[in-house]
Amino acid sequence: MHGTLSDGLEVNLPAQVAWQIYGTLQITHVTHTFDKIEVLQGDGGVGTTLKLTLLAVLHLTMKFLTSYVLIETGTTVFSSYEEMYTKVDDEKMIKEAEVISGGYLDLGFTLYRTRFEIIETSKTSCITKTTIEYDVNEEDVANFTYVSILPMISMMKDIATYLLENIE
């Protein structure tokens, strides 16, 4: 089964200012969505590999409220995973990453890709857009609840707050 989810957030800053965070490894320092984001290799370009560790509170939310991501019934929810940047386009202001180890792949996904895109709406504002694209084995579909984009929205809000408070 293939699926996509997408959402956006308007930010009252120029697109290039937002891309200074989204297009670099600075993104790993300004979000509160994860407990820890470790750079395993790379400089922020294609091929950069990160290990993302979920906050304990999100782990509990996922486990008991089923509001975070596709969750297999009766299975312990993962606490971390590794992803690799597969696309970093400074001109189009798009960054994509795919899970390469653990987490979603352990739950039966064959693909879990996230995309951030910065869309200029005027010289002083932009939309930060996120998309999740996933594939799940057909035989595993019956064991799952749903996929949520809420953590990505939370991440965009964290970044927008950081930008508005720290960029002049």
C-alpha positions as CSV (number, residue, x, y, z in Angstrom):
1,M,0.0,0.0,0.0
2,H,1.3,3.4,-1.0
3,G,0.3,6.7,0.8
4,T,1.2,10.3,1.1
5,L,0.4,13.0,3.7
6,S,1.2,16.7,3.3
7,D,0.8,19.9,5.2
8,G,2.2,23.4,5.2
9,L,2.8,26.4,7.5
10,E,3.0,30.0,6.5
11,V,6.0,31.8,7.9
12,N,6.5,35.6,7.8
13,L,10.1,35.4,6.7
14,P,11.7,35.3,3.3
15,A,12.1,31.8,1.8
16,Q,15.9,32.0,1.7
17,V,16.0,32.7,5.5
18,A,13.9,29.6,6.2
19,W,16.1,27.6,3.8
20,Q,19.2,28.5,5.9
21,I,17.8,26.2,8.5
22,Y,16.0,23.5,6.4
23,G,18.8,23.3,3.9
24,T,21.5,22.7,6.4
25,L,22.4,20.6,9.4
26,Q,21.1,23.5,11.6
27,I,17.8,21.8,11.4
28,T,19.1,19.2,13.8
29,H,19.6,21.9,16.5
30,V,16.3,23.8,16.5
31,T,13.6,21.2,16.8
32,H,12.2,19.8,20.1
33,T,10.4,16.9,18.3
34,F,13.3,14.5,18.9
35,D,15.3,13.8,22.0
36,K,18.5,13.6,20.0
37,I,19.6,13.9,16.4
38,E,23.0,12.6,15.7
39,V,24.9,13.2,12.5
40,L,26.5,9.8,11.7
41,Q,28.1,10.9,8.5
42,G,28.1,13.7,6.0
43,D,27.9,17.5,5.9
44,G,24.2,18.1,5.3
45,G,24.3,17.2,1.6
46,V,23.0,14.1,-0.2
47,G,24.2,11.0,1.6
48,T,24.2,12.6,5.0
49,T,23.0,10.0,7.6
50,L,21.3,10.9,10.8
51,K,20.1,8.9,13.8
52,L,16.9,10.3,15.3
53,T,15.9,9.4,18.8
54,L,12.3,10.1,19.8
55,L,11.4,12.0,23.0
56,A,10.2,9.6,25.7
57,V,6.9,11.5,25.9
58,L,6.4,11.0,22.1
59,H,7.3,7.3,22.5
60,L,4.6,7.1,25.2
61,T,2.1,9.1,23.1
62,M,2.8,6.7,20.2
63,K,2.3,3.6,22.4
64,F,-0.8,4.6,24.3
65,L,-2.6,7.2,22.2
66,T,-1.7,6.0,18.7
67,S,-1.4,9.5,17.5
68,Y,2.2,9.7,16.2
69,V,2.7,7.3,13.3
70,L,1.7,4.0,11.8
71,I,1.6,1.6,14.8
72,E,1.4,-2.2,14.7
73,T,-1.1,-3.5,17.2
74,G,0.6,-5.3,20.1
75,T,4.1,-4.4,19.1
76,T,6.6,-2.3,21.1
77,V,6.9,1.0,19.3
78,F,10.4,2.0,18.2
79,S,12.5,4.7,19.9
80,S,14.9,5.6,17.1
81,Y,15.8,5.2,13.5
82,E,18.3,6.2,10.9
83,E,17.6,8.3,7.8
84,M,19.7,9.5,4.9
85,Y,19.3,12.7,2.8
86,T,18.5,11.6,-0.7
87,K,17.9,15.0,-2.2
88,V,19.1,18.5,-1.2
89,D,18.2,21.1,-3.9
90,D,19.3,24.6,-2.9
91,E,17.7,26.1,-6.0
92,K,14.2,24.6,-5.5
93,M,14.6,24.6,-1.7
94,I,13.7,20.9,-1.3
95,K,15.2,18.3,1.1
96,E,14.2,14.7,1.1
97,A,15.3,11.9,3.5
98,E,14.5,8.2,3.6
99,V,14.6,5.9,6.6
100,I,17.4,3.4,6.0
101,S,17.5,1.4,9.3
102,G,15.2,0.6,12.2
103,G,12.0,2.3,13.2
104,Y,9.6,2.4,10.4
105,L,11.3,-0.3,8.4
106,D,11.0,-2.6,11.4
107,L,7.3,-2.0,11.4
108,G,6.8,-3.3,7.9
109,F,7.4,-0.2,5.8
110,T,9.3,-0.7,2.6
111,L,9.6,3.1,2.1
112,Y,9.3,6.0,4.5
113,R,10.4,9.3,3.0
114,T,10.0,12.8,4.3
115,R,10.3,16.0,2.3
116,F,10.6,19.6,3.3
117,E,9.9,22.2,0.7
118,I,10.1,26.0,1.1
119,I,7.7,27.9,-1.2
120,E,8.2,31.6,-1.6
121,T,4.9,33.5,-1.4
122,S,6.3,37.0,-1.4
123,K,9.6,38.7,-0.7
124,T,8.8,38.6,3.1
125,S,7.0,35.3,3.5
126,C,7.0,31.7,2.6
127,I,5.2,28.4,3.2
128,T,7.2,25.5,4.7
129,K,5.6,22.3,3.4
130,T,6.2,18.8,4.6
131,T,5.3,15.6,2.9
132,I,5.5,12.0,4.1
133,E,5.5,9.3,1.4
134,Y,5.4,5.6,2.5
135,D,4.9,2.1,1.2
136,V,3.8,-0.8,3.5
137,N,3.8,-4.5,2.6
138,E,0.2,-5.5,1.7
139,E,0.4,-8.4,4.2
140,D,1.2,-6.0,7.0
141,V,-1.6,-3.4,6.3
142,A,-4.2,-5.2,8.4
143,N,-1.9,-4.8,11.5
144,F,-1.7,-1.0,11.4
145,T,-3.7,1.9,12.7
146,Y,-2.8,5.0,10.7
147,V,0.0,7.4,9.7
148,S,0.2,10.9,11.2
149,I,2.0,14.0,10.0
150,L,1.7,15.6,13.4
151,P,5.4,15.2,14.3
152,M,6.5,16.9,11.1
153,I,4.0,19.8,11.7
154,S,5.5,20.1,15.2
155,M,9.0,20.3,13.7
156,M,7.9,23.0,11.3
157,K,6.4,25.0,14.2
158,D,9.6,24.6,16.2
159,I,11.7,25.9,13.3
160,A,9.3,28.8,12.6
161,T,9.4,29.9,16.2
162,Y,13.2,29.7,16.2
163,L,13.5,31.7,13.0
164,L,11.0,34.4,14.2
165,E,12.8,34.8,17.5
166,N,16.4,34.6,16.3
167,I,16.5,36.1,12.8
168,E,16.2,39.8,12.1
